[in-house]
Amino acid sequence: MVKQAGKFILLAILLSSGLLCKAQDNIIDQIIWVVGDEAILKSDVEKARQMMLSRGERIEGDPYCLIPEQLAVQKLFLDQAKIDSIDVPTAEVSRGVTRQENMVIANLGSKEKVEEYLQASMSQLREEWREEIRNGYLVSEVKKKLVGKKSSLTPSEVRRYYAQLPQDSLPYIPTTVEVQIITNEPIVPLAEIDKVKERLRDFTNRVNAGESFSTLAIMYSEDGSAQNGGETGFSGRASWVTEFSNMAFSLNDPKKVSNIVETEYGFHIIQLIERRGDLINVRHILLRPKVPEAEFEKAIAKMDSITKDIKQNKFTFEDATVLSFDKDTRKNNGLMVNRKESANYGTPRFLKEELPPAVAIAVDKLKVGEVSDPFRMKTDNGKEVVAIVKLRSRTEGHVANVSDDYQALKEIVEAHKQEDILRKWLQTKIKGTYVFIDENWRNCDFQYSGWLKDDTTNKVK
């Protein structure tokens, strides 16, 4: 209670001036919102805006109204996460950081351009992304807990929902595509693999001589967990690919370092931190062999030859998928499956923004049945490969109808139910939470009511 009271006093002092001096660089910042005992700074809003743009996100409306409210809502969910004592799997956060890094680099072009655009080093950005992804996970878990399990909607409920909608309010189903893919991984010279293994053996020797495994991971690991000293967090066997899992669960002595293990991500050394029943916490260092540009040129030439043969009807795209390095699509005629959290999850249908960026660019130029020229792309495991794609189908955007879009309508009805639950919870939470908004940031059409309260009556204005 003393600490909490002290925090309120500090906020009150800061609010009296509306300014905050950031100790690390003596830049004057401004407190624009306070939610509970958590402040939202002007710089927080600007960072969030820049990050959204770097990911290619479109901001609907005034960002200086939209973003502060989004941050405020997030703080309400994070407060609930503390109450519910929700834990965050470190491994999941690390994977999220890696995905975020790959996405931003793909959107802006290079690490150097990312650092220039966001005005921060990659290590600083990874730390910020780690916090962002951690918070996103907590918010997601709170929402899941609040809405509970999905209800069993009957076809009649979906049809009733559709029937009661005015014609001008019928949902619009955006354009979706189905895509087939063939990938080729450039050959990694043995000399490059030997270099990576030699570096990992050197790290092992340095740890055995007394150096910190965590420090080496921070300095050299190419995995998203590097900023956390290579630590994965407590995980079960199914959390990792088989090779990594087998090696990790064979460790018994926290002072020892594992042998080098190869996975689809690269080469690792692992150190045990702690074991708890069927869960273990380890740290690791990941290195990926560098692929010479000449090998990429060879892979492109090979894929170009396959493309020409397909276009000359020597064999079909489907026939050629047996040559693909993509294990997830190879046995399914190369058909990609959507793993994004959306109405299309688990189906072969993708919105443009749900596709890997390089695939989306290639598909955008194709007619149905056409095959792309070879292009380079990064896979989810961080490897750069050469790919060709075929546009299997394109369903143009259209007004929803029950016969063609039942599943999408069902998802919409379910989403509406969940939104109602979350909105009611948020309105109650806002009503019972202290909120301050700087007078220069109040002239907004907020999504939720109750942010602006009369100081004397505590009623919504």
C-alpha positions as CSV (number, residue, x, y, z in Angstrom):
1,M,0.0,0.0,0.0
2,V,2.9,2.4,0.8
3,K,4.4,1.8,-2.6
4,Q,1.0,2.2,-4.3
5,A,0.3,5.5,-2.5
6,G,3.8,6.7,-3.4
7,K,3.1,6.0,-7.0
8,F,-0.1,8.1,-6.9
9,I,1.7,11.0,-5.2
10,L,4.4,10.9,-7.9
11,L,1.8,10.9,-10.6
12,A,0.0,13.8,-9.0
13,I,3.2,15.8,-8.9
14,L,3.9,15.0,-12.5
15,L,0.4,15.8,-13.6
16,S,0.5,19.2,-11.9
17,S,3.0,20.2,-14.6
18,G,2.0,17.7,-17.3
19,L,5.7,17.0,-18.0
20,L,8.0,14.1,-17.4
21,C,11.8,14.3,-17.8
22,K,13.2,11.0,-19.2
23,A,16.3,10.4,-17.2
24,Q,18.1,8.4,-19.9
25,D,18.3,11.3,-22.3
26,N,16.9,14.4,-20.5
27,I,14.2,14.8,-23.1
28,I,11.0,16.4,-21.8
29,D,8.0,14.2,-22.3
30,Q,4.4,14.8,-21.5
31,I,1.8,12.7,-19.6
32,I,-1.4,12.8,-21.6
33,W,-3.5,10.1,-19.9
34,V,-3.5,8.3,-16.6
35,V,-5.4,5.0,-16.2
36,G,-5.5,3.8,-12.6
37,D,-1.9,4.4,-11.5
38,E,-0.4,3.9,-15.0
39,A,0.6,6.9,-17.1
40,I,0.5,7.1,-20.9
41,L,3.1,9.5,-22.4
42,K,3.0,11.4,-25.6
43,S,6.1,9.5,-26.7
44,D,4.2,6.2,-26.1
45,V,1.6,7.3,-28.7
46,E,4.2,8.4,-31.2
47,K,6.1,5.1,-30.8
48,A,2.9,3.1,-31.3
49,R,2.1,5.2,-34.4
50,Q,5.5,4.7,-36.0
51,M,5.4,0.9,-35.2
52,M,2.0,0.5,-36.9
53,L,3.2,2.3,-40.0
54,S,6.4,0.2,-40.1
55,R,4.2,-2.9,-40.2
56,G,2.2,-1.5,-43.0
57,E,-0.9,-1.1,-40.9
58,R,-3.5,1.4,-42.0
59,I,-4.6,3.8,-39.2
60,E,-8.4,4.6,-39.5
61,G,-9.2,8.0,-38.1
62,D,-7.1,10.4,-36.0
63,P,-4.1,8.4,-34.6
64,Y,-3.8,10.9,-31.7
65,C,-7.3,9.9,-30.5
66,L,-7.3,6.3,-31.6
67,I,-4.0,5.2,-30.2
68,P,-4.2,6.8,-26.6
69,E,-7.6,5.1,-26.2
70,Q,-6.1,1.8,-27.4
71,L,-3.3,2.1,-24.9
72,A,-5.7,2.9,-22.1
73,V,-7.9,-0.1,-22.9
74,Q,-4.7,-2.3,-22.9
75,K,-3.8,-1.0,-19.5
76,L,-7.3,-2.1,-18.2
77,F,-6.8,-5.6,-19.5
78,L,-3.2,-5.7,-18.2
79,D,-4.5,-4.7,-14.7
80,Q,-6.9,-7.7,-14.9
81,A,-4.0,-9.9,-16.0
82,K,-2.2,-9.0,-12.7
83,I,-5.4,-9.8,-10.8
84,D,-5.7,-13.2,-12.5
85,S,-2.0,-13.9,-12.1
86,I,-1.6,-14.9,-15.8
87,D,1.9,-16.1,-16.8
88,V,3.5,-15.6,-20.2
89,P,5.5,-18.4,-21.9
90,T,8.9,-16.9,-22.6
91,A,9.3,-19.2,-25.6
92,E,6.1,-17.8,-27.2
93,V,7.3,-14.2,-26.7
94,S,10.7,-15.0,-28.3
95,R,9.0,-16.6,-31.3
96,G,6.8,-13.5,-31.6
97,V,9.8,-11.2,-31.5
98,T,11.4,-13.1,-34.3
99,R,8.2,-13.0,-36.4
100,Q,7.9,-9.2,-35.7
101,E,11.5,-8.6,-36.7
102,N,11.1,-10.5,-40.0
103,M,7.8,-8.8,-40.8
104,V,9.2,-5.3,-40.2
105,I,12.4,-5.9,-42.2
106,A,10.3,-7.4,-45.0
107,N,8.1,-4.3,-45.0
108,L,10.9,-1.7,-44.8
109,G,13.6,-3.6,-46.7
110,S,16.6,-4.1,-44.4
111,K,17.7,-3.9,-40.7
112,E,19.4,-0.7,-41.5
113,K,16.3,0.9,-42.9
114,V,14.3,-0.3,-39.9
115,E,16.8,1.3,-37.4
116,E,16.7,4.5,-39.5
117,Y,12.9,4.7,-39.7
118,L,12.2,3.8,-36.1
119,Q,15.3,5.7,-34.8
120,A,16.5,2.9,-32.5
121,S,19.0,0.1,-32.7
122,M,17.7,-3.4,-33.5
123,S,18.5,-4.6,-29.9
124,Q,16.4,-1.7,-28.5
125,L,13.6,-2.5,-30.9
126,R,13.7,-6.2,-29.9
127,E,13.3,-5.3,-26.3
128,E,10.3,-3.0,-27.1
129,W,8.8,-5.7,-29.2
130,R,9.3,-8.2,-26.4
131,E,7.2,-6.0,-24.1
132,E,4.6,-5.3,-26.8
133,I,4.2,-9.0,-27.5
134,R,4.2,-10.0,-23.9
135,N,1.4,-7.5,-23.2
136,G,-0.5,-8.7,-26.3
137,Y,-0.4,-12.2,-25.0
138,L,-1.7,-11.1,-21.6
139,V,-4.5,-9.1,-23.1
140,S,-5.5,-12.1,-25.3
141,E,-5.6,-14.4,-22.4
142,V,-7.7,-12.0,-20.3
143,K,-10.2,-11.8,-23.3
144,K,-10.3,-15.5,-23.6
145,K,-11.1,-15.9,-20.0
146,L,-13.8,-13.2,-20.1
147,V,-15.6,-14.5,-23.2
148,G,-15.2,-18.2,-22.2
149,K,-15.6,-21.0,-24.8
150,K,-17.2,-20.4,-28.1
151,S,-20.9,-21.0,-28.0
152,S,-22.5,-23.6,-30.3
153,L,-24.3,-21.5,-32.8
154,T,-27.0,-23.3,-34.8
155,P,-27.5,-22.7,-38.6
156,S,-30.9,-21.2,-37.7
157,E,-29.2,-18.6,-35.5
158,V,-26.9,-17.6,-38.3
159,R,-29.7,-17.4,-40.8
160,R,-31.8,-15.4,-38.4
161,Y,-28.9,-12.9,-37.9
162,Y,-28.5,-12.6,-41.7
163,A,-32.2,-12.2,-42.3
164,Q,-32.6,-9.3,-39.7
165,L,-29.8,-7.3,-41.3
166,P,-30.9,-4.4,-43.6
167,Q,-29.5,-4.8,-47.1
168,D,-27.2,-1.9,-46.7
169,S,-25.7,-3.4,-43.5
170,L,-24.9,-6.9,-44.9
171,P,-21.3,-7.7,-44.2
172,Y,-18.8,-7.4,-47.0
173,I,-16.6,-10.4,-47.6
174,P,-13.2,-9.1,-48.9
175,T,-11.3,-10.7,-51.7
176,T,-9.5,-14.0,-50.8
177,V,-7.1,-16.1,-52.7
178,E,-5.9,-19.7,-52.6
179,V,-2.2,-20.1,-53.3
180,Q,0.1,-23.1,-54.1
181,I,3.8,-22.8,-53.4
182,I,7.1,-24.6,-54.3
183,T,10.2,-23.6,-52.4
184,N,13.9,-24.3,-52.8
185,E,16.5,-23.9,-50.1
186,P,19.9,-22.8,-51.5
187,I,22.7,-25.2,-50.7
188,V,24.7,-24.3,-47.7
189,P,28.4,-25.0,-48.3
190,L,30.0,-27.4,-45.8
191,A,32.6,-24.8,-45.1
192,E,29.9,-22.4,-43.8
193,I,28.4,-25.2,-41.6
194,D,31.9,-25.9,-40.2
195,K,32.4,-22.2,-39.4
196,V,29.1,-22.2,-37.4
197,K,30.0,-25.4,-35.6
198,E,33.4,-24.1,-34.8
199,R,31.9,-20.9,-33.3
200,L,29.5,-22.9,-31.2
201,R,32.3,-25.2,-29.9
202,D,34.2,-22.0,-29.0
203,F,31.2,-20.8,-27.0
204,T,31.0,-24.1,-25.2
205,N,34.7,-23.9,-24.3
206,R,34.2,-20.3,-23.0
207,V,31.2,-21.3,-20.9
208,N,33.2,-24.2,-19.5
209,A,36.0,-21.8,-18.7
210,G,33.6,-19.6,-16.6
211,E,32.0,-17.2,-19.1
212,S,28.2,-16.6,-18.9
213,F,26.1,-18.5,-21.3
214,S,23.5,-15.8,-21.1
215,T,25.9,-13.1,-22.0
216,L,27.1,-15.0,-25.0
217,A,23.5,-15.6,-26.1
218,I,22.7,-11.9,-25.9
219,M,25.8,-11.1,-27.9
220,Y,25.7,-13.8,-30.6
221,S,22.5,-15.8,-30.8
222,E,20.3,-15.3,-33.9
223,D,17.1,-16.3,-32.1
224,G,14.5,-14.0,-30.7
225,S,15.3,-15.3,-27.2
226,A,18.8,-13.6,-27.4
227,Q,17.6,-10.5,-25.5
228,N,16.5,-12.8,-22.7
229,G,19.9,-14.5,-22.5
230,G,18.7,-17.3,-24.7
231,E,16.1,-18.4,-22.1
232,T,13.0,-20.2,-23.5
233,G,10.9,-20.3,-20.4
234,F,9.3,-23.5,-19.0
235,S,8.1,-25.6,-21.8
236,G,7.0,-29.2,-22.6
237,R,8.4,-31.5,-25.2
238,A,5.7,-30.5,-27.7
239,S,6.7,-26.8,-27.6
240,W,9.9,-27.4,-29.7
241,V,10.9,-29.2,-32.8
242,T,11.8,-32.8,-32.2
243,E,15.6,-32.5,-32.5
244,F,15.8,-29.6,-30.0
245,S,13.3,-31.1,-27.6
246,N,15.2,-34.5,-27.5
247,M,18.5,-32.7,-26.8
248,A,17.0,-30.3,-24.2
249,F,15.2,-33.1,-22.3
250,S,18.4,-35.2,-22.2
251,L,20.2,-32.6,-20.1
252,N,20.6,-33.2,-16.4
253,D,23.4,-30.9,-15.3
254,P,22.9,-27.1,-15.4
255,K,26.6,-26.6,-15.4
256,K,27.1,-28.4,-18.7
257,V,26.5,-27.4,-22.3
258,S,24.8,-29.8,-24.8
259,N,26.4,-31.1,-27.9
260,I,25.6,-29.1,-31.1
261,V,22.1,-29.9,-32.4
262,E,20.8,-29.1,-35.9
263,T,17.1,-28.2,-36.4
264,E,15.2,-26.5,-39.3
265,Y,16.1,-23.2,-37.7
266,G,19.9,-23.7,-37.7
267,F,22.5,-25.0,-35.2
268,H,22.1,-24.7,-31.4
269,I,23.9,-25.4,-28.1
270,I,21.7,-25.7,-25.1
271,Q,22.1,-25.3,-21.3
272,L,19.6,-26.6,-18.7
273,I,18.3,-24.0,-16.2
274,E,15.7,-25.9,-14.2
275,R,13.4,-28.9,-14.5
276,R,9.8,-29.0,-13.1
277,G,8.1,-32.3,-13.6
278,D,7.3,-32.5,-17.3
279,L,8.5,-29.0,-18.0
280,I,12.0,-27.6,-18.4
281,N,13.5,-24.2,-18.8
282,V,16.6,-23.9,-20.9
283,R,18.7,-21.3,-22.6
284,H,20.2,-21.7,-26.0
285,I,22.4,-20.1,-28.7
286,L,21.2,-20.3,-32.3
287,L,23.5,-19.7,-35.3
288,R,22.5,-20.0,-39.0
289,P,25.1,-20.7,-41.7
290,K,25.4,-17.9,-44.2
291,V,24.4,-18.7,-47.7
292,P,26.6,-17.2,-50.4
293,E,24.9,-15.1,-53.0
294,A,26.1,-17.5,-55.7
295,E,24.0,-20.3,-54.2
296,F,20.9,-18.1,-54.3
297,E,21.6,-17.5,-58.0
298,K,21.7,-21.2,-58.6
299,A,18.5,-21.8,-56.8
300,I,16.8,-19.0,-58.7
301,A,18.0,-20.5,-62.0
302,K,16.7,-24.0,-61.0
303,M,13.3,-22.6,-60.1
304,D,13.2,-20.5,-63.3
305,S,13.8,-23.7,-65.2
306,I,10.9,-25.4,-63.4
307,T,8.6,-22.4,-64.1
308,K,9.5,-22.5,-67.8
309,D,8.7,-26.2,-68.0
310,I,5.4,-25.7,-66.3
311,K,4.5,-22.9,-68.7
312,Q,5.5,-25.1,-71.7
313,N,3.2,-27.9,-70.3
314,K,6.0,-30.3,-69.9
315,F,4.5,-31.1,-66.5
316,T,2.1,-29.4,-64.1
317,F,2.7,-27.2,-61.1
318,E,1.1,-30.0,-59.0
319,D,3.6,-32.5,-60.4
320,A,6.5,-30.3,-59.5
321,T,5.5,-29.9,-55.8
322,V,7.3,-33.2,-55.1
323,L,10.5,-31.1,-55.5
324,S,9.4,-28.5,-52.9
325,F,11.4,-28.1,-49.7
326,D,8.2,-26.9,-47.9
327,K,7.2,-29.9,-45.8
328,D,3.9,-28.4,-44.8
329,T,2.6,-28.1,-48.4
330,R,4.6,-30.6,-50.4
331,K,2.1,-33.5,-49.9
332,N,-0.9,-31.3,-50.6
333,N,0.0,-30.1,-54.2
334,G,1.7,-27.1,-52.6
335,L,-1.6,-25.7,-51.2
336,M,-0.9,-23.2,-48.4
337,V,-3.1,-23.3,-45.3
338,N,-3.9,-20.1,-43.3
339,R,-2.5,-20.2,-39.8
340,K,-3.4,-16.6,-39.0
341,E,-6.0,-15.9,-36.3
342,S,-8.9,-14.9,-38.5
343,A,-12.2,-16.2,-40.0
344,N,-10.0,-18.0,-42.6
345,Y,-7.9,-19.9,-40.0
346,G,-7.4,-23.5,-41.0
347,T,-8.6,-23.0,-44.6
348,P,-6.7,-22.4,-47.8
349,R,-8.2,-18.9,-48.1
350,F,-6.1,-15.9,-47.4
351,L,-6.7,-12.1,-47.3
352,K,-3.8,-10.3,-49.0
353,E,-2.5,-9.1,-45.6
354,E,-2.5,-12.7,-44.2
355,L,0.0,-13.9,-46.8
356,P,3.8,-13.6,-46.3
357,P,4.7,-10.2,-47.8
358,A,6.8,-11.6,-50.7
359,V,4.0,-14.1,-51.6
360,A,1.4,-11.3,-51.5
361,I,3.4,-9.2,-53.9
362,A,3.9,-12.2,-56.3
363,V,0.2,-13.2,-56.2
364,D,-1.0,-9.7,-56.8
365,K,0.4,-9.8,-60.4
366,L,-1.1,-13.2,-61.3
367,K,-4.3,-14.3,-63.0
368,V,-6.0,-17.5,-61.7
369,G,-3.9,-20.5,-62.9
370,E,-0.8,-18.5,-63.6
371,V,2.6,-19.2,-62.1
372,S,5.0,-16.5,-60.8
373,D,8.6,-16.0,-61.6
374,P,11.0,-17.1,-58.8
375,F,11.4,-14.7,-55.9
376,R,13.2,-14.8,-52.5
377,M,11.3,-14.9,-49.2
378,K,11.8,-15.6,-45.6
379,T,10.0,-18.6,-44.0
380,D,8.5,-18.7,-40.5
381,N,11.7,-20.3,-39.2
382,G,13.9,-17.4,-40.4
383,K,15.4,-19.1,-43.4
384,E,15.6,-17.4,-46.8
385,V,14.4,-19.5,-49.7
386,V,13.6,-19.2,-53.3
387,A,9.9,-19.7,-54.2
388,I,7.4,-19.8,-57.0
389,V,3.6,-19.7,-56.5
390,K,0.5,-20.4,-58.5
391,L,-2.7,-18.6,-58.0
392,R,-5.2,-21.4,-57.6
393,S,-8.3,-19.2,-57.1
394,R,-9.4,-15.7,-56.4
395,T,-12.8,-15.0,-54.8
396,E,-13.6,-11.3,-55.4
397,G,-15.0,-9.3,-52.6
398,H,-18.8,-9.5,-52.4
399,V,-21.7,-8.9,-50.1
400,A,-22.2,-12.0,-47.9
401,N,-24.8,-14.6,-48.5
402,V,-25.7,-17.6,-46.4
403,S,-25.2,-20.2,-49.1
404,D,-21.6,-19.2,-50.0
405,D,-20.4,-17.6,-46.8
406,Y,-22.0,-19.5,-44.0
407,Q,-18.8,-20.1,-42.1
408,A,-17.8,-16.4,-42.4
409,L,-21.2,-15.3,-41.1
410,K,-21.0,-17.8,-38.2
411,E,-17.7,-16.2,-37.3
412,I,-19.2,-12.7,-37.5
413,V,-22.1,-13.7,-35.2
414,E,-19.7,-15.3,-32.7
415,A,-17.5,-12.2,-32.8
416,H,-20.5,-9.9,-32.2
417,K,-21.4,-11.9,-29.1
418,Q,-17.8,-11.8,-27.8
419,E,-17.5,-8.0,-28.6
420,D,-20.7,-7.4,-26.5
421,I,-19.3,-9.3,-23.5
422,L,-15.9,-7.4,-23.7
423,R,-17.6,-4.0,-24.3
424,K,-19.8,-4.5,-21.2
425,W,-16.8,-5.5,-19.1
426,L,-14.7,-2.6,-20.3
427,Q,-17.5,-0.1,-19.6
428,T,-17.8,-1.4,-16.0
429,K,-14.0,-1.4,-15.6
430,I,-13.7,2.2,-16.9
431,K,-16.5,3.3,-14.5
432,G,-14.5,2.0,-11.6
433,T,-11.1,3.2,-12.6
434,Y,-9.5,6.6,-12.0
435,V,-8.9,8.2,-15.4
436,F,-7.1,11.5,-16.2
437,I,-6.9,12.9,-19.7
438,D,-4.9,16.1,-20.5
439,E,-7.3,18.8,-21.7
440,N,-5.5,19.0,-25.1
441,W,-6.2,15.3,-25.7
442,R,-9.9,15.3,-24.8
443,N,-11.5,16.5,-28.0
444,C,-12.1,13.0,-29.5
445,D,-14.9,10.7,-30.4
446,F,-13.9,7.9,-28.2
447,Q,-15.0,4.3,-28.9
448,Y,-15.9,3.8,-25.2
449,S,-17.9,6.1,-23.0
450,G,-16.9,7.1,-19.5
451,W,-13.3,8.2,-20.0
452,L,-14.2,11.8,-19.3
453,K,-15.6,12.1,-15.7
454,D,-16.8,15.1,-13.8
455,D,-14.3,15.7,-11.1
456,T,-17.0,16.3,-8.5
457,T,-19.7,13.9,-9.4
458,N,-17.6,11.2,-11.1
459,K,-20.3,11.0,-13.8
460,V,-19.7,10.7,-17.5
461,K,-19.8,14.0,-19.3
